[in-house]
Amino acid sequence: MNSTLSTLDLPVSDADPFSYEVLEDPLPFQADLRDAGPVVFLNKYQVYAMGRYQEVQSALIDWQTFQSAAGVGLSNFRYEKPWRPPSLLLEADPPHHDAPRSVLTKILGPREIGRLAESWAEDAAQLVDELLAKGEQFDAVKDLAAVFPLRVFPDAVGIPKAGRKDLLPYGDHVFNAFGPPNELVAKGASRVGELSASIAANCARHVLTSDGFGARIWAAADKGDITEAQAPLIVRSLLTAGVDTTVNGLAAVLYAFATNPRQWDRLRQNPSLARIAFDEAVRLESPVQTFFRTATRDIEVGGSLIPEGRKILMFLGSANRDPRRWEQPDAFDLDRDPSGHVGFGFGIHQCVGQHIARLEAATVLTALADRVSSIKVSGPTQRHHNNTLRSWESLPVEVKLA
Ligand code: OVV
C-alpha cells in the first residue's frame, strides 16, 4: 500500500462532533461526514472517523483489527492512564473479555429475565396510573423515562436504596468521559470521587440482595467462572451502562410516538409491535451515538490508511441513518425491519443488556398504550448534552385517555 497516496486521499474535517451545536442537532454534521467519504480525519482531535453503515458495521465485527482494550473513548490507554479501572467488558478484548461476557450473557439472557416481566408490567402500570391521575400533561422524560428504569433496574441488580440517586449522575459522567476533556467533563469533575465511591460500595457482595443480578455475578465467582476480583467490576458495568442508556432509549421511543401519531394508532391496534417500535427508535435516535476503537495494525479502508495505534470514532447514530443502508432513514416506521441497526453495537461487544432494555420499553409502552389513545408534544423540548449520549432534559407531552 502506498501510504503517502492513501493519506492524500483522506478527507479532512475541521468540525467538532462534541461541540454545543452538533450535540444539539447532530444530523447535519453526520450527513456531511457520510458524504465526505468512508473514512474522514477529524483535525481537531487528530482521529479517524466513520459515519457510513457499511464501514461502521464491518469495523464493529472485526474486533481483532479494531480493538477496544485501548479504550472506547478518545483517551488512548496505550499512552494515557484510564481515569477509572477499565471495564472488564467494554474496554477489553478476547481472551480477557470472554469470561465476564459469558457470565453476563447468561444472567441477562432473554429466558433468564423472563421472570421479571410480570412484576415489571405491574410496576409500569402503577407508574403510568400515578402519572395519569395527576392530569393529561406530563414530562415524558422527567416523569416517565427517567423514573421507570430507576424503579425496576436497581432492584433487579439487588443494590440498596441508598446510592440509587447517584446512578444517573455517575452514568452521565462516564459517558461524557468517553469524549474529549471539554466543559461537559469538567462540570462532572467535582463529584467524580464521591460518585465512584458510591457506585463501588454498591458492588460489594455483602450489600447485594441474594436474588439479583449482582448476587448471580458473585455466584459465578464462587463457581470459578470469574475471579473474586472481577465480580465487583462486572456489577459496576451493570450500574454504569444500565440506567442512562435505558432512560434515553425510553425517551427516544416516547418522542418517536409523540411525533408520529399514526404509529401510535398502529401500536394500540397491535401491542406486539412494542419491541419493533423500541428497536426502530433505538435506530432512529441512537441513545449511544459514538464509541471509539483503536487500530491494531495499518488498515486500509475505502482507499485511505488508518495507521496502527490510532483512534477511530464510530458514529453509530450516523450509520443508523445512512441512506446507503436505510430507505427513508429519518422516518419512524413500524413496517420497517430495523434489525441490523448498530444502536446496540454489533459483534462480540454488542449490548449485553439489550433484552433488559427491550423488556423495560415493552412494559412501559404496553402500559401506556392500554390507557392512552393519543400522545403529542405539548411544549418546548429540551436536550441534555452529553459527549456520547443523545439525551433529553425535558419532553412535555399531552395525552388523551382511552
Ligand atoms: C456499554 C457500556 C457503557 C458504559 C460503561 C460500560 C459499558 C461498562 O462496562 O462499564
Residues whose N, C-alpha, C, O or C-beta is under 5 A from the ligand:
A	BS01	OVV	S87 L89 L90 R236 S237 T240 A241
